[in-house]
């Protein structure tokens, strides 16, 4: 293979791997900001507390420590419509409490969904 | 002194046993030992009967530190209040400073529960209901109705949290202002058939007929006088610790103590665990008076209770959560810290001073905390034979061995406290009204211990528990000591399990039931 072709192919190869990786990991993902706003908790806590609780969640569930992952988990069953999103998130949170899909963080009994919202919020704060 | 007032209609008599001639013999039909809530309730029930009732009180009509000292004893195990400070030793007993909180036990409290070892009463709530109704009157409460719907019609602004009633219900309370010393002194001393002897401390119980019958109770006082009281029936109404102590100390004829053939007297000592356990943070203001209590003002209010079905499903004890504004609660010290003076008056002063300070500091608390509450547990203690009263080596000044308390809690106690808030956390979440935060000591599910700051309610129960089988209990379902035909125990010592509510209403009802039984025997 000619040197020029080798360099070209190598570059294409690296790009093929690096660009999606970068895109996936470091881009600002586009998502409904409501996903990172735990509505009820915002009446109780300030932003710092929400962020701290989010970080504690991520310490417990390190495999969820990325925005895309959390967005994926939170977007499950959530539509693109803004009003519908809020209602569906609230419904999901209520359902978490009904089914026992809860978690205790710093003594707080939280729905898994709203704990993930806190986690997503903390990541957006840190970026 | 002997106080004789004579008028044409009646002879009014109160006798100070210090003034009697030494070695006097006092005789009557029924001898009630102890003039507290149980003893006075029974005495009142016999007014105008043809029977002579002897009512013995160790103290006088006012606090006397020398008499109070007779209650001193050692404690081991879970940290506890000084024993001298936990009951009042004068006419009226501990109603002299109680908060007056009254609510009946729940039907489940009487049942044998597979998940609560040694649970089950030989009577049901229905058996007690007629006497609860009478007890409500003695305690100057409202009607015997503890249903939320009833009180919601009587009082304004009792809006409940929108929680699933099948899981969490509103357990109603009424509040008594009855301090028996003030309330019933005149009635008792003016009753022509009630003979009240003050400064008459029971120090021994003598039996006859092969320990099957009590012959006499020996009383003493600091004046150096000893007297004997003879009656057809004897009712020990000295409180849960003293009742057990007296039975154990009456060991001149029965070496193990009276009623103690099966080594049960003094065992199963129970307290109510009353401990700040969690916080409820509401998302929005929720105006209601249902969960608040102002001393002397509130007629009825509620605590959040867990349904019988859920208790059964979760295999937990029966308990409730009361609400206190967090802005106040966060500044209050545990009572187990402020109530450590052996003089109950000093301990009370310390506690109230701390409460006053907390109320003052709360005024500076602003923001979301104004919608937050401290959740205080009130829960039964699992019956535990190792939680017990025994006799100490040391004797009091009248020669009676002092009572020692070993207060021992179990894993079921801790599990149940934690479970209440896990359930409340879930239900509050479903209702979407706020969130629950557990206190540090409840967060580790593997930790079965209680911190030193854990409060008791100054409620003593269980040391002469009731059971049909003498191998399982000290008294039978009529509160008669097994094997001793004329010896009865009145009070919370007879509770096999304690339920969550403060004991006075139930012990009054149970005492009135005993009184009714005695009437049939006379």
Contacts between the chains, C-beta under 8 A, distances in Angstrom:
chain1	res1	chain2	res2	distance
A	40	B	283	5.0
A	40	B	432	6.6
A	40	B	434	7.7
A	40	B	435	7.2
A	41	B	435	6.9
A	43	B	283	4.1
A	43	B	284	6.6
A	43	B	368	7.3
A	44	B	281	4.6
A	44	B	283	6.3
A	44	B	368	5.8
A	44	B	434	7.0
A	44	B	435	6.2
A	45	B	368	7.7
A	90	B	432	7.3
A	93	B	429	7.4
A	93	B	432	8.0
A	94	B	429	7.4
A	94	B	430	5.9
A	94	B	432	6.4
A	96	B	429	7.5
A	97	B	426	5.3
A	97	B	427	7.8
A	97	B	429	3.3
A	97	B	430	4.5
A	98	B	426	7.9
A	98	B	430	5.5
A	100	B	426	6.8
A	102	B	425	7.1
A	102	B	426	6.6
A	102	B	429	7.0
A	104	B	438	6.9
A	104	B	443	6.6
A	106	B	437	7.6
A	107	B	278	7.9
A	107	B	437	4.6
A	107	B	438	4.4
A	107	B	439	6.9
A	107	B	440	6.9
A	107	B	442	7.9
A	107	B	443	5.6
A	108	B	435	6.0
A	108	B	436	7.4
A	108	B	437	4.9
A	108	B	438	7.9
A	109	B	421	7.6
A	109	B	422	6.7
A	109	B	425	3.1
A	109	B	426	7.0
A	109	B	429	6.9
A	109	B	435	6.8
A	109	B	436	5.1
A	109	B	437	7.6
A	109	B	438	7.1
A	110	B	435	6.9
A	111	B	429	6.1
